[in-house]
Amino acid sequence: MTERVNAVRAALARRLAIDRRALAAFRVALALVVLVDLAGRVSDARAFYTDAGVLPRSLLAALYPGYATVSLHAVSGSLTVQLGLFALAAVAALALLVGYRTRLAAVVSLVLLVSLQLRNPLVLNSGDVLLRRLLFWGCLLPLGSRWAVDSGGGETDSVVGLATAGLLAQVVAVYATNAVVKLRADAWLRGDAVRYALQLDHFTVGLGNVVAGWTPALRLAAWGWLALLVLSPLLVCLTGRARAALVGAFAAMHAGMLATMQLGVFPLVSLAALVPLLPGWTWDCAEARAAVPWRLPRRPRTPLAARVPPLSRAARGLAACCLAALLVVNAVGLGLVGAPAGTPDQVTERSWDMFAPSPPLSTWWLLAPANLTSSERVDAITGEPFDASRPSEVASVHGSADWRKFYADAKREPRLRASLARHLCARWNRSHDTGMRTVELWHASERTDLDGPESVERERLGTYRCGSL
């Protein structure tokens, strides 16, 4: 009996262990994603994170009570403060990248990322949610034990424990819950889902416009992706080359998403999440082929580093509680477990329903015709002369995944529409001699028909006078 128990424990340890070099690569990938995320947001810092933008702190407090009290970015509504916090986050991410004061850098990166996300939750998607969760698990893991300024010798080749189990469970939960939801939809079972997804011009960019008509290939892609999602528990169950091959298949799919759709940081975060699953022999091959040594010399600890405590029993308890919460929340979101009465919607909401159970069935975009004091009519979003016809590249009209997400929220919330109109007026009047008098907001949609003509419908959302906003 004892031998059987020991064999089971050894098998679990082999599957839940993470190679220290994989953790190092995971650290680098996380840091790079954080830097890319910051770079993508800094150009819209005024619009999204200041009182002069689309979500001033007063409106944040009205829509999300409590967020303004816990977000460092909500301490001030000025652009200077926001840029300073962006710079601090970039410094922490760079320290994480090179493995300098690694745990402290990871904690600071997590705190600033959560603060930024809470300052404007209207521009987030599932990739942002996953990024902060990966950073959390990273704070509980020895990310700096290899290929880092902090690294030293003497450690074992791999790490196993509650934190590694939590990280791997988080990755698999994303795919497994998505598989359960997708299996409830005919579009995925028929193989039409990817075709529908690539017909959504507010998402489709780059290579997506080229392959959108490749029906047989897209049908195979839909079935292949659904099959991978169903098989996702094997990411943990398999070991060695079999696991590496499955990880490679998931990575190829995420690379395809990156090349075809405007999804924010989601594909990059997903690629980073796969790194800890790569087995040791892949890193043996990588190190054997490297032209330079990958382990940096250990530097002596300073009093600052000494004040950062190692993981304790309390940290292990936190990892256990978070692992249990991860499993319960995903079970509740799928309806496998009933939620207790009074549970907030944010807890039971499924965060991983990417194009599930089915992709949306219409392309949409926002129109913002504005009248100037010179009697000219312009599009307040693009700044070009107003054109009511369907844009050839809808994704370019939105500008980014963040703006697309905000426009979608503004359609549902009148206070956001008024705030958006005020921002558009102020932005134009700040940079043009000819003033903007009024701005209208329209929602245009085109229902997807794979086999026939498509027509555009328009809905007026409101007319706003610039001086009275």
C-alpha positions in Angstrom: 0.0 0.0 0.0 2.8 2.4 0.9 4.6 1.7 -2.3 1.4 2.4 -4.3 0.9 5.7 -2.5 4.6 6.7 -3.1 4.2 5.8 -6.8 1.1 8.0 -7.0 2.9 10.9 -5.3 5.9 10.5 -7.6 3.6 10.5 -10.7 1.8 13.7 -9.5 5.1 15.4 -8.7 6.5 14.5 -12.1 3.4 16.2 -13.8 3.1 19.2 -11.5 6.9 20.0 -11.4 8.1 22.9 -13.4 11.7 23.1 -14.6 13.5 26.2 -13.2 14.6 27.2 -16.7 10.9 27.1 -17.7 10.2 29.4 -14.8 13.0 31.7 -15.9 11.6 31.8 -19.5 8.1 32.4 -18.0 9.5 35.3 -16.0 10.9 36.9 -19.2 7.7 36.3 -21.1 5.6 37.8 -18.4 7.8 40.9 -18.2 7.7 41.3 -22.0 4.0 41.1 -22.1 3.7 43.7 -19.3 6.0 46.0 -21.2 4.0 45.5 -24.4 0.7 46.1 -22.5 2.1 49.3 -21.1 3.4 50.5 -24.5 0.0 49.9 -26.0 -1.8 51.9 -23.2 0.5 54.8 -22.8 -0.7 56.6 -26.0 -4.3 56.5 -24.6 -3.3 57.4 -21.0 -5.1 60.7 -21.1 -8.2 59.2 -22.7 -8.6 56.2 -20.4 -6.9 57.1 -17.1 -7.4 60.8 -16.4 -10.3 63.0 -15.4 -10.1 64.6 -18.9 -10.8 61.3 -20.5 -13.7 59.0 -21.1 -13.9 57.7 -17.5 -13.2 60.5 -14.9 -12.9 59.3 -11.4 -16.4 60.5 -10.5 -17.9 58.3 -13.1 -15.6 55.4 -12.1 -16.9 55.7 -8.6 -20.5 55.8 -9.8 -20.2 52.7 -12.0 -17.8 50.7 -9.9 -18.1 51.7 -6.2 -14.9 51.0 -4.4 -12.6 50.7 -7.3 -11.4 54.3 -6.9 -10.5 53.7 -3.3 -8.1 50.8 -4.0 -6.5 51.9 -7.3 -3.3 53.9 -7.1 -4.0 55.3 -10.5 -7.2 56.8 -9.1 -5.3 58.9 -6.5 -5.0 61.7 -9.1 -6.8 62.5 -12.3 -3.8 64.2 -13.9 -1.8 62.9 -16.9 1.5 63.6 -15.1 0.7 61.2 -12.3 -0.5 58.5 -14.7 2.7 58.7 -16.8 4.7 58.5 -13.6 2.9 55.3 -12.6 3.4 53.9 -16.1 7.2 54.6 -15.8 7.3 52.9 -12.4 5.5 49.9 -13.8 8.0 49.8 -16.7 11.0 49.9 -14.3 9.5 47.0 -12.3 8.9 45.0 -15.5 12.5 45.6 -16.6 13.7 44.4 -13.2 11.5 41.3 -13.6 12.9 40.8 -17.1 16.5 40.5 -16.0 15.7 38.9 -12.7 16.8 41.7 -10.4 15.1 41.6 -7.0 12.8 39.2 -8.8 10.1 38.6 -6.2 9.9 42.3 -5.3 9.7 43.2 -9.0 6.9 40.6 -9.5 4.9 41.9 -6.6 5.3 45.6 -7.7 4.4 44.6 -11.2 1.3 42.8 -10.0 0.2 45.7 -7.7 0.6 48.3 -10.5 -1.1 46.1 -13.1 -4.1 45.5 -10.9 -4.2 49.2 -10.0 -4.2 50.1 -13.7 -6.9 47.6 -14.5 -9.1 48.8 -11.7 -8.8 52.4 -12.9 -10.6 51.5 -16.1 -12.2 48.0 -16.1 -14.1 48.9 -19.2 -11.2 48.3 -21.5 -10.2 44.9 -20.3 -10.7 41.5 -21.9 -9.9 37.9 -20.8 -6.2 38.4 -21.7 -5.9 41.1 -19.1 -7.6 38.9 -16.5 -5.2 36.0 -17.3 -2.2 38.3 -17.1 -2.8 39.4 -13.6 -3.5 35.8 -12.5 -0.3 34.6 -14.0 1.6 37.4 -12.3 0.0 36.4 -9.0 1.2 32.8 -9.3 4.6 34.1 -10.4 4.9 36.0 -7.1 4.8 32.6 -5.3 7.4 30.9 -7.5 11.2 31.2 -7.7 11.2 33.0 -11.0 14.8 34.3 -10.4 16.6 31.0 -9.8 17.8 30.7 -13.3 19.0 33.1 -16.0 18.7 36.1 -13.7 20.8 38.6 -11.8 19.4 36.9 -8.6 20.3 33.4 -9.7 22.8 31.1 -7.8 23.8 27.5 -7.7 22.8 24.6 -5.6 19.0 24.4 -6.3 17.3 21.4 -7.7 16.5 21.3 -11.4 12.7 21.7 -10.9 10.1 23.1 -8.5 6.9 21.3 -7.3 4.3 22.4 -4.8 1.0 24.1 -4.4 2.2 27.2 -6.4 3.2 25.1 -9.4 -0.1 23.2 -9.2 -1.9 26.5 -9.0 -0.1 27.9 -12.1 -0.7 24.8 -14.2 -4.3 24.5 -13.0 -4.9 28.1 -14.1 -3.6 27.5 -17.6 -5.6 24.3 -18.0 -8.8 25.9 -16.5 -8.8 28.5 -19.3 -8.9 25.9 -22.0 -11.1 23.3 -20.2 -13.8 25.8 -19.3 -13.8 27.2 -22.8 -14.1 23.7 -24.2 -17.2 22.9 -22.1 -18.9 26.1 -23.2 -18.0 25.6 -26.9 -19.3 22.1 -26.9 -22.8 23.5 -26.1 -22.9 25.3 -29.5 -23.7 23.9 -32.9 -21.4 26.4 -34.7 -18.3 24.8 -33.3 -19.5 21.2 -33.8 -20.4 22.1 -37.4 -17.0 23.6 -38.0 -18.4 27.1 -38.9 -17.3 29.0 -35.8 -13.9 30.2 -37.2 -15.6 31.3 -40.4 -18.0 33.4 -38.4 -15.2 34.8 -36.3 -13.2 35.9 -39.3 -16.3 37.6 -40.7 -16.3 40.0 -37.7 -14.4 42.9 -39.3 -14.2 44.7 -36.0 -11.8 41.9 -34.9 -10.2 40.7 -38.1 -6.9 42.2 -39.2 -3.8 41.3 -41.2 -3.7 37.7 -42.4 -7.3 37.3 -41.2 -8.5 39.3 -44.2 -6.6 36.9 -46.5 -7.8 33.6 -45.1 -11.4 34.6 -44.3 -12.6 32.9 -47.5 -10.7 29.6 -47.1 -13.8 27.6 -46.0 -12.3 24.1 -45.9 -9.2 25.2 -44.0 -11.2 27.2 -41.6 -13.6 24.3 -40.9 -10.5 22.2 -40.1 -9.2 24.9 -37.9 -12.4 25.1 -35.9 -12.5 21.4 -35.3 -8.8 21.3 -34.6 -9.1 24.1 -32.0 -12.1 22.4 -30.4 -10.2 19.1 -30.2 -7.2 20.8 -28.6 -9.5 22.5 -26.0 -11.1 19.1 -25.1 -7.6 17.5 -24.8 -6.3 20.4 -22.7 -6.2 18.4 -19.4 -3.4 16.3 -21.2 -1.2 19.4 -20.9 -0.7 18.3 -17.3 -1.3 14.6 -17.6 1.4 14.1 -20.4 5.1 14.3 -19.9 8.2 14.6 -22.0 7.9 14.9 -25.8 4.2 14.2 -25.9 3.5 17.2 -23.6 5.9 19.4 -25.7 4.1 18.5 -28.9 0.7 19.4 -27.4 2.1 22.7 -26.1 3.4 23.4 -29.6 0.0 22.8 -31.1 -1.6 25.3 -28.7 1.2 27.8 -29.3 0.6 27.5 -33.1 -3.1 28.3 -32.6 -2.4 31.3 -30.5 0.2 32.6 -33.1 -2.6 32.2 -35.7 -4.9 34.4 -33.5 -2.2 37.0 -33.2 -1.8 37.1 -37.0 -5.5 37.3 -37.9 -7.4 39.1 -35.1 -7.2 42.2 -33.0 -7.4 40.7 -29.5 -5.2 42.9 -27.4 -2.6 41.1 -25.4 -4.6 37.9 -25.1 -2.6 35.8 -27.7 0.7 37.0 -26.1 -0.5 36.2 -22.6 -1.6 32.8 -23.7 1.7 32.1 -25.3 3.5 33.1 -22.0 1.1 30.8 -20.0 2.3 27.8 -22.1 6.0 28.3 -21.3 6.0 26.6 -17.8 4.5 23.5 -19.4 7.6 22.8 -21.5 9.5 19.9 -20.1 13.2 19.8 -19.2 14.6 18.2 -22.3 13.5 21.2 -24.4 15.6 23.5 -22.1 18.5 21.0 -22.3 18.4 21.4 -26.1 18.2 25.1 -25.8 21.1 25.4 -23.5 23.2 23.0 -25.5 22.7 25.2 -28.6 23.2 28.5 -26.8 26.4 30.4 -27.8 26.7 32.1 -24.4 26.1 30.9 -20.8 22.6 31.5 -19.7 23.2 31.7 -15.9 24.4 35.1 -14.8 26.7 35.5 -11.8 25.1 35.8 -8.4 25.4 39.2 -6.7 25.6 39.7 -3.0 22.3 40.5 -1.2 21.7 44.0 0.0 19.6 45.0 3.0 16.7 45.8 0.6 16.7 42.2 -0.6 17.0 40.9 2.9 13.8 42.7 3.8 11.9 40.6 1.2 11.0 37.4 3.1 11.1 34.0 1.4 7.9 32.0 1.0 6.5 31.0 4.3 3.8 28.7 5.6 1.4 31.6 5.2 2.3 31.9 1.6 1.8 28.2 1.1 -1.6 28.5 2.7 -2.4 31.4 0.4 -1.5 29.3 -2.6 -3.8 26.5 -1.3 -6.7 28.8 -0.8 -6.3 30.4 -4.2 -6.0 27.0 -5.9 -9.2 25.9 -4.2 -10.9 29.2 -5.2 -9.8 28.8 -8.8 -11.4 25.4 -9.1 -14.6 26.4 -7.3 -15.1 29.7 -9.3 -14.7 27.9 -12.6 -17.1 25.1 -11.5 -19.6 27.8 -10.5 -19.2 29.6 -13.8 -19.9 26.5 -15.8 -23.0 25.7 -13.7 -21.4 22.5 -12.3 -21.8 23.9 -8.8 -24.5 26.2 -7.6 -23.4 29.7 -6.4 -24.5 30.7 -2.9 -27.3 33.2 -2.7 -26.1 36.8 -3.0 -22.8 35.9 -4.8 -21.8 38.9 -6.9 -22.1 38.6 -10.7 -18.3 39.3 -11.0 -17.6 36.1 -9.1 -19.8 33.8 -11.2 -19.0 35.4 -14.5 -17.1 33.2 -16.9 -13.9 35.0 -17.9 -12.8 32.5 -20.6 -15.8 32.5 -22.9 -13.7 33.6 -25.9 -16.1 33.3 -28.9 -18.1 30.8 -26.9 -20.6 29.3 -27.0 -20.6 30.8 -30.5 -19.0 33.8 -32.1 -21.1 37.0 -32.5 -23.2 37.1 -35.6 -22.6 40.7 -36.6 -19.9 43.2 -37.3 -20.4 46.6 -35.6 -18.7 50.0 -35.4 -19.4 53.4 -33.9 -20.1 56.5 -35.9 -19.5 59.9 -34.5 -20.6 62.7 -37.0 -19.8 66.1 -35.6 -20.7 69.6 -36.7 -18.0 72.3 -36.6 -18.4 76.0 -36.2 -17.2 76.3 -39.8 -20.3 74.2 -40.8 -18.0 71.4 -41.8 -19.0 67.8 -40.8 -16.3 65.5 -39.5 -16.0 62.1 -37.9 -15.1 62.9 -34.2 -13.4 59.6 -33.8 -11.1 59.6 -36.8 -10.9 63.3 -37.4 -11.6 62.8 -41.2 -14.5 64.2 -43.2 -17.6 62.3 -42.2 -18.5 59.3 -44.4 -21.6 57.3 -43.4 -20.7 54.3 -45.6 -19.4 51.1 -44.3 -15.6 51.3 -43.6 -13.5 48.8 -45.5 -11.4 48.1 -42.4 -13.7 48.3 -39.4 -10.9 47.4 -36.9 -8.9 50.4 -38.0 -11.8 52.7 -37.2 -11.9 51.5 -33.6 -8.1 51.9 -33.4 -7.4 49.2 -30.8 -8.9 46.4 -28.8 -9.2 48.8 -25.8 -11.3 51.3 -27.7 -13.4 48.6 -29.3 -14.2 47.3 -25.8 -15.0 50.8 -24.5 -17.3 51.6 -27.4 -19.2 48.3 -26.8 -19.7 49.3 -23.1 -20.7 52.8 -24.1 -23.5 51.5 -26.3 -25.1 49.9 -23.2 -24.5 52.8 -20.7 -25.8 56.3 -21.3 -23.4 57.9 -18.9 -20.5 56.5 -20.8 -21.9 57.8 -24.1 -22.1 61.3 -22.6 -18.6 61.0 -21.2 -17.3 59.8 -24.6 -18.9 62.7 -26.4 -17.4 65.2 -23.9 -14.0 63.7 -24.5 -14.3 63.8 -28.3 -15.3 67.4 -28.1 -12.5 68.4 -25.8 -9.9 66.4 -27.8 -10.9 68.2 -31.1 -11.1 71.7 -29.5 -7.7 71.2 -27.9 -6.0 70.7 -31.2 -8.0 72.6 -33.8 -8.8 76.3 -34.4 -12.3 75.5 -35.7 -14.4 74.4 -32.8 -16.8 71.4 -32.5 -20.4 72.4 -31.7 -22.2 69.0 -31.6 -21.5 65.4 -31.9 -23.8 62.5 -32.6 -23.2 58.9 -31.7 -24.5 56.1 -33.9 -24.2 52.3 -33.6 -23.9 50.5 -37.0 -24.1 46.8 -37.3 -24.0 44.3 -40.2 -25.3 40.8 -39.6 -23.1 38.0 -40.8 -24.5 35.9 -43.7 -22.0 33.4 -44.9 -23.9 32.6 -48.1 -25.7 35.8 -49.0 -25.7 39.7 -49.0 -25.3 41.6 -45.8 -27.1 44.8 -44.9 -26.1 47.6 -42.5 -28.5 48.8 -39.7 -27.9 52.0 -37.8 -29.1 53.1 -34.4 -28.9 56.6 -33.0 -27.5 56.6 -29.5 -27.7 60.4 -28.8 -26.8 63.9 -29.8 -24.6 66.0 -27.5 -23.8 69.7 -27.5 -20.1 70.3 -26.7 -20.6 73.4 -24.6 -23.1 71.7 -22.2 -21.2 68.5 -21.5 
